[in-house]
Amino acid sequence: MTAVVLGAGPGLGMSIARRFASEGHDVALVSRSAERHAGYLAELDGSPQAFVGDVRNGIESTLDRILDRFGTIDVVYYGPAAIEPDSIPADITETTAAAVERAMSWVYPAVGVVAKLLPGMLERGRGGFLFAGGLSAVRPMPALGALAVSSAALRNYARTLHEGLAGTGVYAGSLIIGGLVERGDIHRMVTAQPETYGDAGGHTLDPDVLAGAAWKMYSTQNSAESVFDVL
């Protein structure tokens, strides 16, 4: 079985990869740059592979390369960053239609990934999709502006897909994350600049715990989402 991590990074992405590798999955890591791939692969059991790909620019071709290498894709973790770590969105009162369109650019590919891979999963009667989103999907957070709109859209898509797949053996669910994921790029940026971002104490999440929850969701197929809120 093969698990694909879209948006592989040092925080949650790699925790997801390690957990699924430990459960016997071959792992395919996908990120926009190969710069950190060697280090990532050294952390994983089995025969992992890494691929360069961007969900906003032809991710289907990357998935084709993974399928050529592994034969099937059985589970996908969809966790690309919605914005660059140092980007600050405009408040919802200042959000424009163009800003929402840009924010939605990481949601549309999620639908494309499902459309490409779901038929094969349904034919095999097993598989799954795990989506990572922000707390603004379930709690009004005006400061996040357009990102709140896109987070809510992704969450609604995942929940609706979860219901639509009931009884098929294929799963869809969301991790709703409200906090700084330890070891991740945003966590490192924030903790390195406390004078700018304040004290992160009490507002961090262990990515290994999140990955454990993701595995439980996928393996049991009982829950459409898990919410983690330390904000």
N, C-alpha and C positions, 0 to 999 in steps of 0.2 A: 504494500500500500504506500501511496505517496502523498505527502503533505506539502503544500506550497505556501510559503510565507511571502506575501506581497507587501513590500514596505519593510524589509528586514533592517533592523537597527539594533543598537547595543542594549536596549531596554526590553520592552515587551516582545518585539519581534523575535529576538534571540531566545527569550524564555519560552515562547511558544515552540520554536524550533527544537530546543532541547527536550521539552516535555514530549512532543510527538515522536522524536527520535527514540526517547527512552521507552516509548510504548510500541516500538517496532516499526515505525514508519520510515521510509526513505524520505529525505527532506530536500526540497528545492528552495533555495533562498533567492529572492528577487529584490534588487534595489537599483537606484538610478546610477550608481557608480560602483565600479569593482574595487575601489580603493581599500575597503575593509574586508573584502571577501575572504582573503587567506586566513585572517584571524578568526573570522566567524566559523569557517569550515573546520578549523583546528579544534573548536570547542564541541563538535558534534560527533556522536557515535554513528556507526554504519558507513554508508557511502554517499554523503551529501554532495550536492552540486550547487553552484551559485551562478546566477544569470543576471545580466544587466537588462533592466526594463523599466519603463515608466508607464503607470496606468493611464496617464494623460496623452500618451503618444504610442499607440500601436501595441498594447499589451498582449493582444491576441497572438502576435507573432512570437512573443516570448513564451506564451503558453504552448504554442506549437513546438518550440524547441524542447520544452520540458516533456511534452508528450512523446516526442521522438526519442528522448533519452530514457524515460521511465515506463512508457506504455500507457499508463493511466494516471489521472489525477483524482485522488479520492477525497481530499479535504483541502479547502483553501482558507487561509487566514487573510482577511483583507484589512490591512492596517497602514496604508500609506498616509503620510502627513498631509493634513488639509492645507497647511501653510508652512512657510519656512519658519524655523524656530524663533527667529528674531523679528518676525512680521507682527505688527499690531493692527488688528482690524478696527474699523470705525464703529462707533456705537450704533445701536439699532436706529436711533433717531437721525443718524446721518447716513445710513446705508442706502446705496443706490441699486437700481436694477442691475447695472453692470457688475457691481460687487457681488451680488447674489449669484449672477451667472458664473463669475469666476469661482466662487465658493462651491458651486454645484459641479465643477469640473472634476472633482474627485468622487462624486456620487454616480454620475452616469457610467463610468467604467465598471463600477460594481455590478450594475445591471448587465453590462456586456460580458463580464466574466461568468456570471451565472448562466446567461443565454448560451455561451459557448460550451460550458462544461456540464450543465444540468442534464441534457439528454443522455449522455453516457452514464451518469450516476443513476438516473432512473432506470436505464436498461439493466444495470448491474444490481439495482435494488439496494444500494448503499452509497454513502458519501455525505458531504456536508460543507457548509459555508459558515465561517465565523467572521463577523464584522466588528471592528473597533470604532467606537464613536465617543463623542464628548457628552458631559453632563448637561450641556445646554439643550440636548435632545429631550430631556424630561423636566428640566427646571429653567424658568425664565432667567436668562443671563444677558441683559441688554448690552453689556460691554463687548460681547462677542459678535454682535451685529450679524453680518451675513453668514458667519460660521454657525450661528444658532439655527438658521434656516436650513442649511445643508445637513447639519447633524440630525435635525428632526426628520428630514426627508429620508436619510439613510436608515434611521431607526424604524420609521414606518414601513419602508420597503422590506427590511429584514423581518419585522413582525408579521407582515402580510404574507411574505414568502414562507415563513414558519408554518402559518396556518394552511397555506395552500399545499404544502408538502406532507401534511399529516397522513400517516399510514403508508407512505411510500418507501420508508427506510432511509430517506435522504433528509438531512437536518439543515436548518438555518437558524442562527441566533446572533445576538449582539452582546458585546461587552461595553457597558456604558461607564466611562471612566471620568471620575471627578477628582483629580489630584495629579500631582507630579509623579510620573512613573520613574522610579529609581533606576539609575544607570543610563537612562535615555538622554538624548541630546538636549532636550528642553530642560530636563532636570539639571544637567551639568551647567547649562547656561545660567539658569536661575540661581543656583547655589554659588556660582562663581561671582555673582554680582548682587550681593545682598543689599548694597546701598541703593540699587535700582529696583529690585524686585521684592525686597523684604525677606524676612526669615521664613524659610520653607518648612520649619519644624512643625510636625503634626499634620502636614498636608501632602505627605508622600505615600506612594503605594509600592509594594514589593511586586515586581513583575512575575516572579516565580509563583506567587499566590494567585495572581490573575491568570497565569497560564494553567495552573491547576484547576481553576474554575472553568476555564475554556475546555479543558479536556473532559471534565465531568459533564458539562453541557453537551458536548459532542457525543460522548459515549453513552449517555443516558437518554438524550433527546427529550428530556422532560420539560425544559424551560426555554422560553423564547429569548430571555435576556437575563443578565446579572448586572446590577448597579453597584458601583464602588464609589462612595462619596466621602471624602475627607476634607471637603472645602467648607 
